[in-house]
Every structure is written in C-alpha cells, then in structure tokens.
Amino acid sequence: MIYQPGQRVALVHTSDPHTLLRPGDTGTVRRHDQQHHTVDVTWDSGSTLSMCLDDGDRIEPLTTTASKGDPVDDAAEWAATLWRIRAAGTEAGRTAADWWAQNTIGARASGDTRLAARRILTGIDDGDPAVLDTLPQPAAAGDAVDTSGWQLFADATGDVSGWFGLRIPQRDEAMTVYRDAFDTAAVDRVTELCHLAASPTGRDVSHLHPDRIRIGDVGVFSGHWAHNTDTEPDRFAVGFVGTLIDRWNGWAVFSCTREVAEAIVADQQHHRDQYRHRLRDEGVPENDLDRRVDAALADLSFDDDVIVADQRATSDDPQAIDHITPDSDGRYVVMGRSWCWEAVDPYACDQIIGDLPDQA
C-alpha cells in the first residue's frame, strides 16, 4: 500500500516500547519512503513517530462510517454488523471450548474424565467461580480501542479499516456483543461436551433427569441398595431403564423389558453373593449363611417367564412370595415388599442397562 501526504491513518501496532502512542490513535501522513518502507506521520497526540513497516509497525487508512442520511438504514446496517460480530463470537467460543475439552475431559486429559465432567457440570449449575474461571475466555481485549478490537472487527466483517471509523460507543457495543456471544457459546459447548463425557452411555441423557420424568415417560431407576457407599454416596452402581407407570407411597413404579428384568434379577443375586462373602469373612458359620442372606435380601429368580420374588424371610411372612408375570407386551413390573425404586439422574449411574430414548 502506498500512503499519500495528507492521508489520514490509524495506528494498529507499533513495536516501539517507549512511545505513548496506542492502537487506535490517529494521524496524518507527511511522507511515505517506499524504498526504506517508512511512513512519517504527524499524530494527533503531537507525536511525530515514524512507522517502520519492515519492523512490524502497522497502520491502516482511516475511514469513517458514513451515514446514509436515513436513520433506519443506518440502524439496519449497524444491526447487520453486530450480527456478524455475534456470529464470529459464537464460532470462536465453540472452537475454544472444543480445544479446552481435549485437555480437560477429552483424549489428552488424565485422571477420571467422567468425574471431572460431573464436577464441571455441577460448578456451572451452581455458578461456582472456581469452575467458571477455568472455562475458555475470549482473547484479551483490554480497552474498546485496541489491536484486539480491530482484529476481531476485521475478521468478522472483512473491513480492515472500518473499526477506526466507529464511534467509541459503537466499539464498546461491538466488543460487548462479541464477548457475550463467545461466553454463551463456550459455556453451552462445554456443558454439551461434559454431558457426553459424564454419561455412562456416551450420549447426552440430560433429558432423562428425574425432575422431567412424568407418568408414561421413559426414565432410569435404581434403589438405595445400589449406592456406591464406599466411594461416592450420591452415585449408583447401576440404573435400569423403564417406563414410569405409577407412584406408590412416593416410590416409582415402572415397567421394563425382559432384558432389563433379567439384569435386575442378576443384580439382586450379585448383592446376595456380596453379602454372603462379607458374612463369611466376618466368621458366620457356613450352615447359617443362607438364613442370614435370606433374612436380609429378597431372593429373585426366573421360572420360565415368571419372576419369583421370595421375601418370606425378609418380611417374616410365610405368604410373602410373589410371582411376577409379564404383561401382553412382555414387560415386567419388578417390585418388592421391602425394596422400592426411585427415578435417578442417569449421570449419577456408573452403568445403565436398557435402551435409552433419543432426546425429542
């Protein structure tokens, strides 16, 4: 670019560490030495610092945002500019979140990424500064009139000199719109990626939160016996997929497929086996193990298509043996007299058994 005497310019960057000039300062060209790539400028601030273009100094022709004379047209044009800046902020926020996730909850992260994702989600929900301050931030912009502002405006609009023709309130508004769009997009994308990382299924299952489950909805169900009491008391070792069909004394009643019913029976047997081993380690005689286990945990088993729930010992009732048959669709309602279900957050489960529906 050839600069002409009398041409108005704006400073984009100077490598001079001693000057008081700052990006956005304006001046008038006195002379352009094309051989030595220097531009002599009389700056409005009184400085006469020349620009050494080969040493990294950068200036741009100063343009003004000319009014079309019609306030409606001017407002529409400015709104379109802000829309482009907002779109640029949104794209930058999502991109920054993707890079952030790689080192935090992605392939490059170390440690328990599911646990990290859960903690981040909790921090976002709680507005915890300790979490929010670690999320991606827009590039440091400093004051409204600076190099970052010029670069963002140029990238968003394709206009490399229009920034210096904006009024200061317009520059402030443009930067505010960009930062707000960046922050919103970054948090939304981080939340989305954390939901995936925290999910035991690798899918976003936030739509199955128990607060959203109504009669007739598919949800995830578990019970107090499945709590990870030795590690995280608010988590469940396993959750089972079913359709909520009723409420009973505050507990959930749900129907499930044969596959899920088989998993429930197997899980109950697993708990019985664990309890048996613990009693044996505590020195309980072998001939007393069955009685102790039966008194503590119901005995579930399949008899062809029927689930036999034997709770005679747990309830001290010789009649407490139920036969759970499938309905006409082959679905089971696996309930017991002394053990009940609740809808649980899928993200609180280490494992989920059953087919989860996609988010509508």
N, C-alpha and C positions, 0 to 999 in steps of 0.2 A: 504494500500500500504506500502511495506517495502522499505525504502531507503537505498542504499548501499554506503559505504565510496567511495569517488571519483566520485559519480554520480553528474551530472550537473542538477541544478534545477533553476526554475524561481519563483519569488515571485508573488503571486496572491493577497494576502491580509494579513495585519498584524494589530492587534489591539493595538500595542504599540504606544502610542501617541507621544513619544519622538524620535523615530528613524528617521533617514534621508532616510531610505530605501523607495522606491516607487514601486508600482506594475510594473512588467517587469524587475526589477533588477535581475541579475543572480549571482549564486554562486556555490560552491562545497560542497557536504555533507562530514562532518567529522565523524559523528556518529548518529545513529538512536536508541534512547532509547525507545523500544517498550512498556516497562512497564509503563513509565511515559508519553508516547506519545509526546516526544520532539525530534526535529531534530536539531543537531548542524551543522551550516553552516558557511563556510568561504565565505563571499560575495566578489564579485569582487571589490566593492567600498571600501573594507577594514573593513567593519563592521563584527562582529562575533555574531550578534544577533541570538539566537536560536529560533526556531519555536515551539510554544506551540499549538499543533494541537487541544487539548481539549478546548483551549481558543479562538478558531476562526481563528488562523493563518492558511493560506493556501499557499501551494506551489505545483508546477507541475513539472514533469520531463521535462527537456529542450530537445527539439528535434530540428533538423534543417531540413529545406526543401531541401532535396537532389535533386540535378539536375539530370535529366535522361541522361544528356550528349547531348541531341538533343534540340536545342533552340526552334524548332517548337513544340515538345512535352511539353516542359516546359511552353511555352506560352499558349498552349491549356489547360493545367491543371490549370494554373492561371486564364484563362478566365472562366473555369468552376467553379472555386471557387468564382470568382466575381459574376457570375450569381446566385449562391446560396445565396450570401450575398445580392444581389439586390432583390431577391425574398423574403428574410426574411424582408428586409426593407419595401417592398411593403405591405406585410401582416401586419407588425406591424403598418404601417401608417393607413391602412384601419381600423384596430381594434381600434386604438387610436381615430380615427375620430368617430367611432360608439359610443364609450363611451363618448366622448366630446359632441356629439349631444344630448344624453339623458338629459343632464343638461342645454343645451343651447336652443335647438329648439324641444326637444322631450317631452316625458311624464313627466319627472321630472322638466321641465322648468316652470317658472312662467311668467306671463305677456303675451303679444301678440306675440306668436311664429312666426306667419306669418310676422309680421313687423320686428321682429329680423332677420328672414331668409332673407328678402329682403335687409336689411341693410348689412348683411354679404356678400351677393352676390355682392352688389354694391362695397363694400370695396375690395373684391377680384378682381373685374374687374378693379378698379382704382389703385390697388396696395397700398392701404391705410395701413401704418404700424399699425395704431390704431386697425385695424381689423386683419391683418396678424399676429401680435404678440400675439393674443389671440388664434390662432389655435393650434392644437396639435403639440408638439415638440418632437423630438427623445430624448431618455434618455441622460442625460448629459454625454458626453464622455470625456470632458477635452482634454488632450493631446492624441496623437495617441497611446502611450504606457501606458495603464492603465487598471483597472479592467473592466470597461465597454467595452472596445475594446476586451479584451479577452473573456468576456462573450458573446458578440454578435457573435464573430467569432466561438466560440464553439457551440452556438445554431444553427448557420446557416450551419455549415459544419459537426458537430458531432465530431470534432477533438478538444479535450480539451487542448492539449499542442502545437498544430501547430502554434498558434498565436506567441509564443515566439521564433519560428524559422524563422519568417518572417523578412525580412529587413525592416528598418524604412520606406522607401518609399512605400513598399507594405502595411504596416499597415495604412499609411496615405491614400493610394488609397482605401483600403478596407473600412475605415471609411467614406470616402467621398462618395463612391458608396452607402453605407448603408443610410447615411443621405439624399442624393439626392433622393433615391428611397422612403424613408419614407416621405419626404416633398411633393414630387409629388403625391404620393398615398393619403396622408392625405388631401391635398387641393382638389384633384379630388373627393374624397369621401364626403368631407364637401360640395362641390359645388352640388354634386348629391343629398345629403340629404336636403340641403337648397332649391333646386328646388322643391323637393317634399313638404317640409313644407310651402313654399311660394305659391304653386299652389292652386288656388281655387278649383281644381278638385281632389287634392291628387295625381296627376300624374305629371311626368316631361313633361312640354309642351314648353320647350325652343326651340324646332324645329319649333314652330309656331310664333317666333319673327317676327314682321312686315318686318324687313330687309330681311327676307328669303322668303317672300311671293311673288310669281310671278303669272301672269295670268294663271288660271287653278288650282291654289293651294287653299287648304282649309286654312282659317285664322280666326281670331277673329276681329270683327268690332264693333266700337262704335262711339260716337259723342260728341261734346263739351258739349251738354246739360246733359251728363251723368257724368261729372266731379264731384268729391267729393270736391266742392269748400270750404265747411265748415271745412274739415279735411285735406285731402291731395290733393292739386290741380292737381297733376300728376297722380292721380288714377281715375278709372272709377267705378261707382256703378255696372254696368253690361256690359258685352260684349256678342255679338251674333256670333255664328258660321255660316260661309257661305263660298262659293267658289268665289274667285275673278274672275270676268269675263271681267272687263274693267276698264279704268281710265277716269274720266271726270273732266276737269279743275283742275287736281291734286287730286281729291277725288276718293275714292274707290267705285266701283260698284260691288255688289256681289249678288249672288242668294242664297236662303235659303229654308229650308223645311217649310212645313205648321206649324209645331210645333214652329219653330223659328219665323215665321211671326206672329203667334198669340201672342208670347211673346213680339215682337216689338210693336204691336198694344196695348197690355196691358200696356207696359212700357210708351208709349206715353200718354195713358189715365191717368196713375199714375201721370205723370208730370203735366197734365192739372188739376187734382184734387188738387195736392200740390199748384199749382199756385192760384187756386180758393180759397183755405183756407187762403193763405197768403194775398190775396186781401181783403178777408172778415175781417181778423184780422186788416188790415190797415184801415177798415172803409168804403170800397167801397160799395155803395148801392147794395142790392140783385138783383134788376132789371137791374143792369149794369154789373153783373159778367160775364154772358155768352158772351157779346160783348167783354169785356176785355180779357177773356181767348181765345176766337176765334181769336182775333187780334194778340195774342202773340204766340199761339201754334196751329199747324195743328191738325185737328180732323180726327183721323183714326178709321175706324170701318170695320167689316166684313159684307158683304151682300152675304150670302151663301158662295161661293168660291171666291168671289171678294172682294178685299180690296178697300174701298172708302177713298181716301185721299182728304179731303176738306180743301183747303188753300185759299178760296176766301177772307176771312177776313185778313189773314196774308199778302197776296200779293195785296190786294185791286183790285182784278180782278174777275169779276163775272164768268169768264170762268175757273177759277183755281180749278177745281175739277177733279181728276183723278180716273180712275178705273183700279186697278192693278189685272190682271188675272194670274193664274198660267200657266206655260208652260206645254209641253206634259209630263214632268216628275213630275208635281205637285209642282214645285219650283217657288218661288216668288222673284221678284226684288223690294224691298221696298225702293223707293226713293221719295224725295220731292223736291219742287222747292226752298224752303228756308232752308232746313236742309240736311246736307250731312254726309257721312260716311268716316271713315279712319280705316285702319288696325292698331290695337293696340297690345301692348305686353300683352299676356294672364296674366302674373304675375301682371300687373297693374290693373286687374279687380277684384272686390270683388266677383263677381258672373259671371259664364259663362253659357249661355243657348245654348244647341245644342250638338250634338255628335262630340267629337274631335277625329281625326285620331291618330293611334299609330305612333310613330316615325319609319320611314323606316329604 
